[in-house]
């Protein structure tokens, strides 16, 4: 019989056959046998990608019948609430389970204290109510962070030196999360990376009776250069200017630190954790999933989308093939779900297969 190796490192040192087969001119195991036909490839496939794996990030803006293209993200549009409701109906029909909302805040509504973030009649809050009324079975996830609402473009309140204040910011984030829960959000997703904000938000939700509101923590969010197109889309790039977010988002050089961040957020009451960005950080995804075995997500961010789209538009890559491969790889690394701007298109491709 064939003796299967338990240590793949032995492959180069030990024969893969018993003595009875050692004189055979043929390999006892041909890995290509199972790859020969479509049916056998399907039988042994370890990872499957479906529409149920996607969360669809969308940008909402003020007005009615409004549609604006995002130049750095071809194919992505900012939509007013009425058009967003139409989009929600379409993605729900495709089997996509959830949509993530990102409001485009008018300059006139931005301030240093980000008070618009928790305005019960704010754009995000009104969008949540409209979406839940129109498509109640579609999960609605909201972004809990202050950068769309601050005049300086940082994710929190700042002092006179420009340093982002942790505990003062946390208090505002709690108000923001509560306003989203009151509007009907199914998932609040703190993306700010302030210390202790998950525990504070969980306590506030429980105290105010929102015991079923889920928290998806951006637990390992890196200070990445892949976020540029997103900041264009929500209108925070100009406010941020030449500043950066290194003092609160994670250093791309670090891996162990991500596990500490995830552990803390789980202890504080997060239901799900996210790694951001996606493909450049698949090693982090794998470590998080293997260590904690909790619902784990990744965000295929705007820079990843823009690169794939630009290469496809130039004819350098087959868009459908590389997009579906990239999403499959993110899931294979350990993700239970993926936030991707390709969600609707990918679901349509899957349905047509």
C-alpha positions as CSV (number, residue, x, y, z in Angstrom):
1,X,0.0,0.0,0.0
2,X,0.9,3.6,-0.4
3,X,2.3,5.1,2.8
4,X,0.9,8.7,3.0
5,X,3.4,11.2,4.5
6,X,2.3,13.0,7.6
7,X,5.1,15.5,7.2
8,X,5.2,17.2,3.8
9,X,8.9,18.1,4.5
10,X,9.7,14.4,4.0
11,X,8.7,14.5,0.4
12,X,12.2,15.4,-0.8
13,X,13.9,12.8,1.5
14,X,11.8,9.7,1.5
15,X,10.2,7.6,-1.3
16,X,6.4,7.9,-1.5
17,X,5.9,4.2,-2.2
18,X,6.1,0.9,-0.3
19,X,8.7,-1.7,-1.2
20,X,6.2,-3.6,-3.3
21,X,5.8,-0.6,-5.7
22,X,9.4,0.6,-5.6
23,X,10.3,-1.0,-8.9
24,X,7.3,0.3,-10.8
25,X,8.3,2.7,-13.6
26,X,5.1,4.7,-12.9
27,X,4.3,6.9,-9.9
28,X,1.8,5.3,-7.5
29,X,0.2,8.7,-7.0
30,X,-0.5,11.0,-9.9
31,X,-1.8,14.2,-8.5
32,X,-3.0,15.2,-11.9
33,X,-5.5,12.3,-12.1
34,X,-8.0,14.3,-10.0
35,X,-7.4,17.4,-12.0
36,X,-8.1,15.8,-15.4
37,X,-11.8,16.4,-15.6
38,X,-14.2,19.1,-14.4
39,X,-16.3,16.6,-12.4
40,X,-13.3,15.4,-10.4
41,X,-12.0,18.9,-9.9
42,X,-15.4,19.8,-8.4
43,X,-15.5,16.7,-6.2
44,X,-12.2,17.6,-4.5
45,X,-12.6,21.4,-4.4
46,X,-11.9,22.6,-0.9
47,X,-13.3,26.2,-1.1
48,X,-16.5,27.4,-2.7
49,X,-17.5,31.0,-3.3
50,X,-21.1,32.0,-3.3
51,X,-23.1,35.3,-3.2
52,X,-23.7,34.6,0.5
53,X,-20.0,35.3,1.1
54,X,-20.3,39.0,0.2
55,X,-21.0,42.3,1.9
56,X,-21.5,45.1,-0.5
57,X,-20.0,48.5,0.4
58,X,-22.0,51.4,-1.0
59,X,-21.7,55.2,-0.8
60,X,-24.8,57.3,-0.1
61,X,-25.2,61.0,-0.8
62,X,-27.8,63.7,-0.2
63,X,-30.6,64.5,-2.6
64,X,-33.0,62.6,-4.8
65,X,-32.3,60.9,-8.1
66,X,-28.6,61.7,-7.6
67,X,-25.9,59.5,-9.0
68,X,-22.2,60.4,-9.1
69,X,-19.3,58.4,-10.4
70,X,-16.1,57.9,-8.4
71,X,-13.3,58.6,-10.8
72,X,-10.7,56.6,-9.0
73,X,-13.1,53.6,-8.7
74,X,-14.6,53.1,-12.2
75,X,-18.0,51.4,-12.0
76,X,-18.6,52.6,-8.5
77,X,-21.2,55.4,-7.9
78,X,-22.4,57.5,-5.0
79,X,-26.2,57.2,-4.9
80,X,-28.9,59.1,-3.2
81,X,-31.2,57.2,-0.8
82,X,-33.9,56.5,-3.3
83,X,-31.5,55.0,-5.9
84,X,-29.8,53.1,-3.1
85,X,-33.0,51.4,-2.2
86,X,-33.3,50.2,-5.8
87,X,-29.7,48.9,-5.6
88,X,-30.5,47.2,-2.3
89,X,-33.5,45.3,-3.9
90,X,-31.2,44.1,-6.7
91,X,-28.4,42.8,-4.5
92,X,-30.9,41.1,-2.2
93,X,-32.4,39.3,-5.1
94,X,-28.9,38.1,-6.0
95,X,-28.5,36.5,-2.6
96,X,-26.1,39.0,-1.1
97,X,-26.8,39.0,2.6
98,X,-25.7,42.5,3.7
99,X,-24.8,46.0,2.5
100,X,-22.3,48.3,4.2
101,X,-23.2,52.0,4.2
102,X,-20.7,54.9,3.9
103,X,-22.2,58.4,3.9
104,X,-20.8,61.3,1.8
105,X,-21.1,64.2,4.2
106,X,-21.5,67.7,2.8
107,X,-18.7,70.1,3.8
108,X,-21.3,72.3,5.5
109,X,-22.1,69.4,7.9
110,X,-18.5,68.7,8.9
111,X,-17.0,70.1,12.2
112,X,-14.2,69.6,14.6
113,X,-16.4,67.7,17.0
114,X,-18.1,65.5,14.4
115,X,-21.5,66.1,15.9
116,X,-23.2,65.2,12.6
117,X,-22.0,61.6,13.2
118,X,-24.8,61.0,15.7
119,X,-27.5,63.2,14.3
120,X,-30.7,61.1,14.3
121,X,-31.7,62.8,11.0
122,X,-28.2,62.4,9.5
123,X,-27.7,60.9,6.1
124,X,-26.6,57.5,7.3
125,X,-29.4,57.2,9.8
126,X,-32.0,58.1,7.2
127,X,-30.5,55.7,4.7
128,X,-30.7,52.9,7.3
129,X,-34.4,53.5,8.0
130,X,-35.2,53.7,4.2
131,X,-33.3,50.5,3.5
132,X,-34.8,48.5,6.3
133,X,-38.3,49.6,5.4
134,X,-37.8,48.6,1.7
135,X,-35.8,45.4,2.1
136,X,-36.1,44.3,5.7
137,X,-34.3,41.0,5.1
138,X,-31.2,42.6,3.8
139,X,-28.6,43.1,6.6
140,X,-27.5,46.7,7.0
141,X,-24.1,47.5,8.4
142,X,-22.9,51.0,9.3
143,X,-19.5,52.5,9.6
144,X,-18.7,53.8,13.1
145,X,-15.9,56.4,12.6
146,X,-15.6,60.1,12.5
147,X,-13.5,60.8,9.4
148,X,-16.5,61.6,7.1
149,X,-17.7,64.2,9.7
150,X,-14.5,65.9,10.8
151,X,-13.0,69.0,9.1
152,X,-9.6,67.5,9.5
153,X,-10.4,64.1,8.0
154,X,-9.1,62.1,11.0
155,X,-11.1,59.2,12.6
156,X,-11.4,61.0,15.9
157,X,-11.2,64.3,17.8
158,X,-7.9,66.0,17.9
159,X,-6.0,68.2,20.3
160,X,-4.1,71.4,19.5
161,X,-1.1,69.4,18.2
162,X,-3.3,67.3,15.8
163,X,-3.0,64.2,17.9
164,X,-6.1,62.0,17.8
165,X,-7.6,61.7,21.3
166,X,-8.7,58.2,22.3
167,X,-11.2,58.5,25.2
168,X,-12.8,61.7,23.9
169,X,-13.3,60.1,20.5
170,X,-14.7,56.9,22.1
171,X,-17.5,58.9,23.7
172,X,-18.6,60.3,20.4
173,X,-18.3,56.8,18.7
174,X,-20.7,55.5,21.4
175,X,-23.3,58.2,20.4
176,X,-22.8,57.4,16.8
177,X,-23.3,53.6,17.2
178,X,-26.4,54.2,19.3
179,X,-27.9,56.5,16.7
180,X,-27.3,53.8,14.1
181,X,-28.9,51.1,16.2
182,X,-31.9,53.3,16.9
183,X,-32.3,53.8,13.1
184,X,-32.4,50.0,12.7
185,X,-28.9,49.0,11.7
186,X,-28.3,45.3,12.1
187,X,-24.5,45.6,12.4
188,X,-22.4,48.5,13.6
189,X,-18.8,48.3,12.5
190,X,-16.3,50.5,14.4
191,X,-13.5,51.2,11.9
192,X,-11.7,53.9,14.0
193,X,-9.1,51.7,15.9
194,X,-9.5,53.6,19.2
195,X,-8.6,51.5,22.2
196,X,-11.6,50.3,24.2
197,X,-14.3,51.4,21.9
198,X,-15.8,47.9,21.4
199,X,-16.4,47.5,25.1
200,X,-17.9,51.0,25.4
201,X,-20.2,50.4,22.4
202,X,-21.3,47.0,23.6
203,X,-22.1,48.3,27.0
204,X,-24.2,51.2,25.6
205,X,-26.1,48.9,23.2
206,X,-26.9,46.5,26.0
207,X,-27.9,49.2,28.4
208,X,-30.2,50.8,25.9
209,X,-31.9,47.6,24.9
210,X,-30.2,46.9,21.6
211,X,-29.1,43.4,22.6
212,X,-29.3,42.0,19.1
213,X,-27.3,44.6,17.3
214,X,-24.1,42.9,16.1
215,X,-20.7,44.5,16.2
216,X,-18.2,43.8,13.5
217,X,-14.9,45.2,14.7
218,X,-12.3,46.4,12.3
219,X,-10.0,44.7,14.7
220,X,-6.8,44.6,12.6
221,X,-7.0,47.7,10.4
222,X,-3.7,48.7,9.0
223,X,-2.4,52.1,8.1
224,X,-2.4,51.1,4.5
225,X,-1.7,53.1,1.3
226,X,-4.5,51.1,-0.4
227,X,-7.3,53.3,1.0
228,X,-6.8,56.3,-1.3
229,X,-9.8,55.9,-3.7
230,X,-12.2,55.3,-0.7
231,X,-11.2,58.6,0.8
232,X,-12.0,60.2,-2.6
233,X,-15.3,58.5,-2.6
234,X,-16.5,59.7,0.9
235,X,-14.8,63.2,0.5
236,X,-12.3,62.9,3.3
237,X,-9.1,63.0,1.3
238,X,-9.0,66.7,0.9
239,X,-9.7,67.2,4.6
240,X,-6.9,64.8,5.6
241,X,-4.5,66.5,3.3
242,X,-0.9,65.5,4.0
243,X,-1.7,64.0,7.4
244,X,-1.7,60.3,8.2
245,X,-3.3,57.8,10.6
246,X,-0.2,56.1,11.8
247,X,-0.8,56.8,15.5
248,X,-3.9,54.7,15.7
249,X,-4.1,52.3,12.7
250,X,-1.7,49.4,12.7
251,X,1.8,49.3,11.2
252,X,1.8,47.1,8.1
253,X,5.1,45.5,9.4
254,X,3.3,43.8,12.4
255,X,1.6,40.5,12.6
256,X,1.6,39.5,16.3
257,X,0.1,42.8,17.2
258,X,-3.0,42.0,15.2
259,X,-3.7,39.0,17.4
260,X,-3.6,41.2,20.5
261,X,-6.0,43.6,18.9
262,X,-8.4,40.8,17.9
263,X,-8.3,39.2,21.4
264,X,-9.1,42.5,23.1
265,X,-12.0,43.2,20.8
266,X,-13.5,39.7,21.3
267,X,-13.1,40.1,25.1
268,X,-14.9,43.4,24.9
269,X,-17.9,42.0,23.0
270,X,-17.3,41.9,19.2
271,X,-19.4,39.3,17.4
272,X,-17.2,39.4,14.2
273,X,-13.7,40.7,13.4
274,X,-12.3,42.1,10.3
275,X,-8.8,42.3,8.7
276,X,-8.3,45.3,6.4
277,X,-7.0,45.4,3.7
278,X,-7.6,42.0,2.2
279,X,-5.3,40.4,-0.3
280,X,-2.0,42.0,1.0
281,X,-2.9,40.7,4.5
282,X,-4.0,37.1,3.9
283,X,-1.3,35.9,6.3
284,X,-3.1,37.9,9.1
285,X,-6.5,36.4,8.1
286,X,-5.1,32.9,8.4
287,X,-3.5,33.6,11.8
288,X,-6.7,35.2,13.1
289,X,-8.9,32.4,12.0
290,X,-6.7,29.6,13.2
291,X,-6.1,31.3,16.6
292,X,-9.6,32.4,17.5
293,X,-12.0,30.4,15.2
294,X,-14.6,33.2,15.2
295,X,-16.5,34.8,12.4
296,X,-13.7,36.5,10.4
297,X,-14.0,38.9,7.5
298,X,-11.7,40.9,5.2
299,X,-12.2,44.0,3.2
300,X,-11.1,44.0,-0.4
301,X,-10.4,47.7,-0.2
302,X,-10.7,50.5,-2.8
303,X,-7.1,50.3,-3.9
304,X,-7.4,46.6,-4.6
305,X,-10.6,47.2,-6.6
306,X,-9.0,50.1,-8.5
307,X,-5.9,48.0,-9.4
308,X,-8.0,45.1,-10.7
309,X,-10.3,47.5,-12.6
310,X,-7.5,49.5,-14.2
311,X,-5.7,46.4,-15.3
312,X,-8.9,45.0,-16.8
313,X,-9.7,48.2,-18.6
314,X,-6.2,48.2,-20.2
315,X,-6.7,44.7,-21.4
316,X,-3.9,43.4,-19.3
317,X,-6.0,41.0,-17.2
318,X,-9.3,39.1,-17.6
319,X,-11.5,40.9,-15.1
320,X,-13.9,38.2,-14.2
321,X,-11.2,35.6,-13.9
322,X,-8.9,37.6,-11.7
323,X,-11.7,39.1,-9.5
324,X,-13.2,35.7,-8.8
325,X,-9.7,34.2,-8.1
326,X,-8.9,37.1,-5.7
327,X,-12.2,36.6,-3.8
328,X,-11.7,32.8,-3.7
329,X,-8.2,33.3,-2.3
330,X,-9.5,35.6,0.5
331,X,-12.1,33.0,1.5
332,X,-9.5,30.2,1.3
333,X,-7.3,32.1,3.7
334,X,-10.0,31.7,6.3
335,X,-12.6,34.4,5.8
336,X,-16.3,33.7,6.4
337,X,-17.2,36.7,4.3
338,X,-15.7,39.5,2.2
339,X,-16.5,43.2,1.9
340,X,-16.0,43.9,-1.8
341,X,-17.1,46.6,-4.3
342,X,-17.3,43.7,-6.8
343,X,-20.1,42.0,-4.7
344,X,-23.0,42.7,-7.1
345,X,-21.0,41.9,-10.2
346,X,-19.4,38.8,-8.7
347,X,-22.9,37.5,-7.6
348,X,-24.1,38.1,-11.2
349,X,-21.2,36.2,-12.6
350,X,-21.8,33.3,-10.2
351,X,-25.5,33.2,-11.1
352,X,-24.7,33.0,-14.8
353,X,-22.3,30.0,-14.4
